[in-house]
Amino acid sequence: MDEKREAKRLREENKLFFEILSSQKKFGHKKIFYTFTKDISLKGISIRTDTFLPVGTIVEMKIKLEKSSRIIRIKAKVRWVKSIFEDEVFKVGLEFVDTAPTVIQQLIEHIYGK
């Protein structure tokens, strides 16, 4: 299978908290969600979550990068969603948006070890 991604993807689990900034769906009283990354790149991440996030949803995340012991804050947009267990667990692909140059530099150092 050919890899079509533009950026190197690092497979690792990092602790992640996210808050939904915009969505057509209502999420009740829950404001902050906790999960782990499955992989990360300069362009985005994938996560597993028990919360269905519609495509187009904007979230703000706080990610603890385990390898480099850094915490980054970053916004992302849901690009795709796949049900992986009877519509109770989902794999979600998120694309980073409005990323500050300092955060991009931290991601470069984390992913490429520079």
C-alpha positions in Angstrom: 0.0 0.0 0.0 1.5 3.4 -1.0 1.7 6.1 1.6 0.0 9.2 0.3 0.7 11.5 3.3 2.7 14.6 2.8 4.3 14.6 6.2 6.2 12.0 8.3 3.8 10.4 10.8 5.1 9.3 14.2 3.1 6.5 15.7 2.9 7.1 19.5 0.4 7.6 22.3 0.4 11.0 23.9 -2.1 12.2 26.5 -4.6 14.6 24.9 -7.4 16.8 26.2 -9.7 18.5 23.8 -12.6 21.0 23.9 -15.1 21.4 21.1 -15.1 25.0 19.7 -17.6 24.6 16.9 -19.9 21.8 15.7 -23.4 21.2 14.5 -23.9 18.5 17.1 -24.8 19.2 20.7 -22.6 17.5 23.3 -24.7 18.1 26.5 -22.9 19.2 29.6 -19.6 17.6 28.7 -17.0 20.2 27.9 -13.5 18.6 28.1 -12.7 15.2 26.6 -9.7 13.0 27.4 -8.0 10.5 25.1 -4.7 9.5 23.5 -3.1 10.2 20.1 -2.6 7.2 17.8 -0.1 9.1 15.6 1.1 12.6 15.0 2.6 14.6 12.1 3.2 18.3 11.3 -0.2 18.4 9.6 -2.4 16.6 12.1 -3.1 13.6 14.4 -5.4 10.6 14.7 -7.1 9.7 17.9 -9.6 7.1 19.3 -12.5 8.4 21.2 -15.9 7.3 22.4 -17.4 10.7 21.3 -18.6 10.9 17.7 -17.1 14.1 16.2 -18.7 15.2 12.9 -16.5 16.1 10.0 -15.8 19.8 10.1 -15.9 20.1 14.0 -13.2 22.4 15.3 -11.5 21.5 18.6 -8.8 23.0 20.7 -6.3 20.5 22.1 -3.7 20.2 24.8 -1.3 17.4 23.9 1.5 16.1 26.2 4.3 15.0 23.9 5.7 12.1 25.9 9.0 11.7 23.9 10.0 15.4 24.3 8.0 16.1 27.6 6.4 19.2 26.1 2.8 20.3 26.3 1.4 22.0 23.2 -1.9 23.8 22.6 -3.3 23.6 19.1 -6.5 23.8 17.1 -7.6 21.2 14.7 -10.5 20.4 12.3 -12.0 16.9 12.0 -11.3 15.6 8.5 -12.6 12.0 8.8 -14.3 9.6 11.2 -14.4 5.8 11.2 -16.5 3.7 13.5 -14.3 1.0 14.9 -16.6 -0.6 17.4 -20.4 -0.6 16.9 -20.6 3.2 16.8 -19.3 3.4 20.4 -15.6 3.9 19.6 -14.3 6.0 16.7 -11.0 6.7 15.0 -10.8 10.4 14.1 -8.4 12.2 11.8 -7.8 15.8 12.7 -5.9 18.5 10.6 -4.1 21.2 12.5 -5.4 24.7 11.8 -4.1 28.2 12.6 -0.9 26.8 14.0 1.5 29.2 15.7 5.1 29.1 14.3 6.4 28.2 17.8 4.1 25.2 17.9 5.3 24.1 14.5 8.9 24.3 15.6 8.1 22.2 18.7 6.4 19.6 16.5 9.4 19.5 14.1 11.8 18.9 17.1 9.5 16.2 18.5 8.8 14.3 15.3 12.2 14.7 13.6 14.4 14.9 16.8 15.9 18.2 15.7 
